[in-house]
Amino acid sequence: MPVTGQILGIEGTAWNLSAALFDQDLVATHASAYRPPHGGIHPREAAQHHATMMKEVVAKVLEKAGTIVGVAFSQGPGLGPCLRTVATAARALSLSLNIPLIGVNHCVAHVEIGRWATGCQDPITLYASGANTQVLGFLNSRYRIFGETLDIGIGNALDKFARYHGLPHPGGPVIEDLAKKGSYIEMPYTVKGMDLAFSGLVSAAKDAKAPMEDVCFSFQETAFAMCVEVTERALAHTEKDEVLLVGGVGVNRRLQEMLRIMCEERGATLHVPQRQYLGDNGAMIAYTGRLMLEHGQALPLETSRVNPSYRADEVDIRWRAGEEPRKITVQKRTEARGAEAVVTIEDAFVTKRRLSKSYRVGALDQRLIGERTKAEARLISTARKAGVSTPIIKDVTPDTIVMERIDGTLLKDDLSPQPLLAAGVAVGRLHTAGIIHGDLTTSNMIIREGTCVLIDFGLSHVSTELEARGVDVHVLFQTLKSTTSQYQQLSEAFIDGYSREFSAVDDVLKRECEIEHRGRYL
């Protein structure tokens, strides 16, 4: 039910302590940032800063207070000592003012303040912050995670590189300025389906023997291109037409520009909130707390414990309950555009031509097109020889593959147990052959006469490592969680098929589980 009055929100998951009052609009906000004298953020020192400045920060916004009807706080994810300091203050205020306490998921708050500030309805969200890099979409009262970093967040990657070279914290703005004078040098580019990883890029940037401006330019261009690519993959998979950028790294003008170019080329709209709502801020906690209070999601004190690993997909988004995800109707046609290629269908053949991406720097773009085209053609043929159902290759050029036309139904259009079992059989055979698909989404599997045909091997590679196999399966499981409410039944069907062809199934599933539960707040 509607709330009459103001919500006080307190945010302090990491280095920024912020408080805000929200009624029907933002009433007041005030912040105090912890600035480490050298190196990165030390959790206990940041928490001490928050404890010292809490009274001043909260008092400043209370100068404009009317009737306060609830106090919201960032319950997680974040740095444990910082979260506990903020939670203690929120509990004290809740008790002293005799008003409800609301624990807010930090990631969900970024999305909700972004939706409020921009007016977008049902976007694919790129959440790029210090410790988090995720691509999210809404389905069945949850924000589903299509993809995320497998190691560290984009902001932390920038900060680690900056610290190594003695640059001030936060490193992102300094790197952005230096990059304006730089030129491109080759660096590692790690995309795995809709997941990505930055550790290899950070190491390469630290070791690069080149002018600092060139290293900063190349680091930024590579990291942001990875973020935009995984966002485009989710956009293509869901067939939506809105992208929302949130998180502190979202203030970077080059990242905004790259996303805008991608959206324009796809006929989508990019939404970027005002700067004050991009980084960690009390307004997002207060606004989301208001939504939660209106839908009966206040917390008893005894269940108000903080959660440093609190994930967005654990939150019941009651204020969007019953809302159907918007989907653009796509008519059947002889030409279709995926995340990175145009596919033309002609009689018995399909021509797949990789497109140049205007948002990527030219040298990187040409390198990825060439590498992926060659790898796809080679590994499709290798997989077929190993008994995996794939299209027959007819011709290959540097950016184009002509192959057999596969008539059937995309797995994403037939999410039921039998097709998932067939998918498990196909992936089991693939992994037994020592091949990693690299992009195991339901858009890259075609069901034909009860058999699963694997397509789109552009991110594939040869590996017998448990980690690679676990990531492959993780990509598929994340796609299922993001697009269907029948995840449990469908994942079990996949595992059934997978276990029929791959003997070390238990080891792979254990590793997939480890990948899913790895801490993202580093």
N, C-alpha and C positions, 0 to 999 in steps of 0.2 A: 504494500500500500504506500501511497505517496508520503514522503517525509516533509514535515514543515519545520524548518530551522536549518541551522548550519552544522556541517560535519567538520571536525578538526582532524586533519591528516598529518601523520609524522612519518617521514621517510629517512632511513639511515642505514641502508644495506651495506654501504662501503665507505667511500671517502667523503660523501656529501650528506650533511644533515640538513633537512629541510622540513618546514611546517607550512600548512596552508589551511585556509577556511574556504569551504565550498558550500554555496546555497544552490540557487538555480544557475549561478555562474561563479567564477572565482572571485572571492571577496578580498583575500589577502594572502600573501606568501612571503616567506623570509627563509634565507639559507645561510649556512656557514660551512665552508669546505675545509677539510683537513688537507694540509699541504705538507707532505713529508720533506724534511730538510734535504734528504738525499735518498736515492734508491726508490723502491716501490712502497706500496701501502703496507704498514705493519698493522694487523688486525687489532691488537691490544691498544696501540697508540691511537688508532682511529677511534676506537670505542671510548678511550679517555677523552679525546677531543669532543666527542658527542656528549658525554656526561658533563663535561665542563660548560659546553655551550647550550645545552638543552633548555635551561631556564630562559636564557636571553632569546633564543630563536622562537620558542613557543610564546613567550610574553609579547614579542613584537607583533605576531599575528593576532593575539588576543586583544590588542588595542582596538581592533575593528570588529570585535565579536558582538553578535546579537545573542539569540538563543541557540546555544549549542546542544544538539540532540544526540550526538554520538562522537566517539573518538576512534579513528582508524589508524592502524600502524602497519608497517611493512613486516609481515610475518616470515618472509623468505621468498626466494633464495637470497643468500648473501653471506657475509662474514659473520660467524657466530657471535663474537663479542659485541659487534656493532648491533646486530639484531636484538640481542638480549638487553642492551642499554636502552634501545628505543621501546621495546616491549614493556620494560619496567616503568618507563615514564608514562606510557599509554595506560597501563593498568592503574597507576596512581591517579591519573586524571579521571579515568572512568569511575573509580571508587569515590574520589573527592567530590566530583560533580554529579554522581549518581546517574550516569548516562551509559548507554550500551557501548561495548567494546567490539570492534570489528577487525579481524585479522585479514590483511589483503595480500594476495600474491603479487609480488613485485612485477613479474613479467606480464601478467594479465592487466595490471594497472597501466603499463606502458601502452598496451593495445587499446584499452578503453579510453584513455585520455586522448589518444590519437584519433580514434573514431569520433569522439565528441568534438575535438578541435577542428577536424577537417570535414566532417559531415559524410564521410564514406560509409557504405552500408555493410558489405560483405567482402572485405578484401583478402587477398593473400598478404600477410604481413612479414616483412623482413625486420626482425628485431636484432639490431647490431649495437652491442654495448661493450663495456669493459670485459665482463666475464661471460656474456651470453651472445651467441650467434645462432639464431633459429629462424626457420620459415614456418609460419603458422597459418592455419585456416580453421574456420568454425564448422562444426558438425555435431548434431545431436547433443546440444547443451555443453559442449566442451571445445576448448581451443586445442586442435590437434596439431602435433608437431610433424610436419612433412620431412624436415631435414634439420640438421644442426651440426655444430662443430663436434668433431670426434676427439678433440684435445683441448685447446684453449680458445677463449673468445677473441674476436677480432680486435677489440680495444686492448686487451691484455697483450696480444701479439705486438701491437704497435708500441705499447709501453715497455715491453721487454727489450725490443730493439732500441728504443730511445735510451733506456737505462744503460744498456751496454756501451753506448757512445756518449754517456754523460749528459744527455739532453734532459731538460726539466720535465716533471710530471704535471699534467698528463702529456704523453708523447704525441698524441694524434695531431693537435694543432701545429706543433713545431714541424712534424713530418710533412704536413700539408703545405706549409709555407716553403720548405726546402724543395719539395717536389715540383713546385711551379717553375723551377730553373733547371730541372733535370731531363735526362734522356733515358730511353729504355735499354736495359740489359736483361738477359734471360735469367729467370728464376723459377723454382719449382712451383707447379700448379697442381693442386690436389683436390679434385672433386670426385666423390664416390656416390653416384646417383644424386640424391638431394642432400647428402651430407658433404662436409668439407673439413679440411684440417690445415692448420697454420704452422705447426711446429717446424716442418721442413723448410718453409719459407723464412721463418725467423732465423733459423740456423744459417741459411744461405745468405741472408741479408747481413748478418753479423760478420760472415767470413768474406764478403764481397770485396775485391780489390778494385775499387772504382771511386770516383768522387762522391761525396756524401749526397749531393743533389741527385745524382743518377740512381743511387741506391734507394733513396727515399721515393723517387718517382716510380721506380720499378716495383718496389715493395707495395706501394699504394695501388698501382695499376693492377698488379697481379691479385692482391687480396680482394680488392673490390670487384674485379671481374669474376672471381670465384663466387662472391656473394650474389652478384646479379645473375649469374648463370643458374644457381640453384633456385633463385626466386622465379626465374623464367620457366624452369622445369615444373615447378609447382603450379604456376599460372597456366601452362600448357596442359598439364594433367587434369586440372580442375575445370578448365575452360571458363574461368572468371575474367572480369574485365577491370578490376581495381587492384592496385598495389598500395600498401601503406608502409611507410618507413618510420620506425621508432627506435629509440635508444640513443645514447650519447654520441656514438660514432656517426649517427645520422646527420649531425650538423656539418659534416664534411661536404663541401660543395661539389667535389669531384664525384663522390658516391651518389649524390643526388642527381648530378648530370647523367651519369651512366645509367641509373635506373630510369630516368626520364626518357632517354634515347631508346632503351629497351621497350618501354611501355608504348612509346609512339610507334615503333616498328610493329608492335603486336596489336595496335588499336585499343590499348588499355589506358587507364588514367592513373597517374601517380599522385598520391596524397602525402604531403609532408607537413606535420604540425609546426606551429611557431617554435622558435628556438627554445623558449622557456619550458616547453612541454616535451622536448626531445630527451634531454638528460634526466637523471634521477631527480625527482621533484615531489614536494609534498602535495601538490595539486592533484597528481594522478592517484595518490593514496586516498585523499579526501573524496575525490569524485567517485572512484570505484567503491569506496566505503559507503558512499550514499546509495549507490545501486544495490549493494549487498544488504544494507539495512532495510531498504524498501522491499526486499524480497526475503526477509526473515533470516538473514545469515549473520546475526550477531553471535559473539562467542561468550560462553561462560568462562569465568576466570580460570577454572581448572583445566580447560582445554586450549588455553591461549599460548601454549608453548611455541617457541619459534622453530622453524624448520629450514636450516641452511641449504637443503637440497630440494626445496618445494618446487615442483614442476607445474607448468601452466596447464598441462592436460589432466592434472589431479583436481582442478577446481570445477565445481558445479556452477555453470554460468546460468543461473536461474532467470536473470533478466532477459535472456534471449531464448528461453525455453519455448519450444514449438515453432521456432523460426526455421524455415526451410532455407538451406544455402542457395544463393542465387547462382544460376548456371546459364551461360550463353548457349542458345540453341544453335548447333552446328549441323548444317544440311550435308547430306552425303554428296560428295563431289569427287571429281577425278584428280584433284590436287589438294593436298592437305599440308599444313605447316605444323611441325612439332616444335620442340624447344630449340633445336639447332639446325634443322634441315627442312627442305621442301620435298615432299614425296609426290611424284606424279605417277598415276596408274594408267597403264596402257595395255589392254588385252591381257596377255599372259605375263607381262613384265611390269616391274616397278622401278622407277628411277629415283634414287635418293641423292639429292644435291645439298651439300652443306653450305650454309649461308655465311657470308662474312658478317660479323657483328660490329656495327658502327661504334658501340660503346667500348670495345676493346682496342687497345693500341695495335697498330697494324702488324708489327712483327709477331706479337703474341697470337693475334688472330690467325695469321697464316700458318704459324707453327701448329696450333691446335687443330685446325682444319686438316692439314696434311697428316699429322700423327694419327688422328682419330679415324680418318678414312682408310689409311693403310692397315691399322690395327683391326678395324671392323672387318674388312674383307678377308684378312688372313685368319682371324679367329673364328669367323663364321664357318669358313671351310674346314678348319681344324676340328671345331665342335661337331660338324656334320659327320666327319670321318669317325668320330668317337661315338656315333649313334644318337646324337642330340638332333632333334628336329629343328632345322633352320632353313632359310631360303637358299636356293642354288644361285651362286654368283655367276653372272654372265659377262660382266665387263667392269673395269675399274679405271678411273682417272684420278688425278690428285685431289679432286673435291667431290667426285660422283661415283656411286656404285649402281650398276644395273643388275637387278636380281629377279628371281622368280616371284611372281605375284602369289601371295598366300590369301586365299579366300577363307574367311572364318569370322569369329567374334573376338574382339579385344577382351581380355580377361576383366578389365575394369567395367565392362558392360554385362558381365555374367559372373558376378561374385556369388558363387554357390560352391558347396563342398566338392563336387566331382571335378569341376575345372581346376580348383586349387590342388586337388590330389594329382591331377595331370601335370600341373606346374611344378609340384614337388618332385615328381619323377624326372622331369626335364632338367631341373636344377641339380638334382642328385647326380645325374649322368654327367652334367657339365663339370661339377666339382670333382668327380672321380677322374675326369680327363685332365685335371689340373688347370682348368680355365675359370677365371672369375669374370662374371658378366659386368659388374661395375655399375649397373643401372637397373636393378631388378624391381621395376615398378610394374603395376598392372597394366600400364600403357604399352609395355614392351613384350607382351605375351599374347599370342593369338591361339584360340582354341579352335581346332579343325578336326572334326570327326572324332572327338574324344581325346585327341592328342594336343599337347601344348607345343607350339612352335615359338622358339625364342627369336626375337628380332632386336635391332638397335644395339649392336655390340661396340658402339663408339667409345665407351669407357672401359672396355674389357682388357684383360691382361692375363698373363700366365703366372700362376702362383699355387703352391701347395700349402701355404701358411694358414694356420688356423685363424689368425686375425682376419685375413682377407676373406675367408669363407664366412666368418661370423659377421663381418660388415655387409657382405652380399645379402645374407638372410635378413639382417637388421634393416636394410633398406626396404625390402619387401614388407616386413612386418610393420614398419612405420607407415608405409603407404596404406596398408590395410586398416591400421588404427585410425588413419586420417580420413578414410573415405567410407567406412562401413561400421555399423553397430554390431555386426556379427563376427567380430575379430576372433574371439575364442574358438568358435566352431570352424572358421576358415583356416586359422593358423594350424589347428590340429589336423585338418585334412591335408594341408601342405606338408606337415611333418610326416604324416603317414606315407605320402608319396616319396618324399625325400629319403626316408629311412629304407625304402625298398631298393634304392640305387646307390646309396652312400653309406658305408659301414660305420664311419666315425661320427654318426649323427649326434650322439650325446655330447661329444666334445664341442661340436659346432654350436649347438643350442646353449651350452653352458657359456661359451664365449659371447654369443649374441646377447645373453642375459647380462653379462658383465659390461658389455658395450652400452647397453641401455641404461645401466645404473651408474655408470661412471659420473663422478662429480663434474659439473660444468663450471662451478664457481671456484676458479683456481687463482 
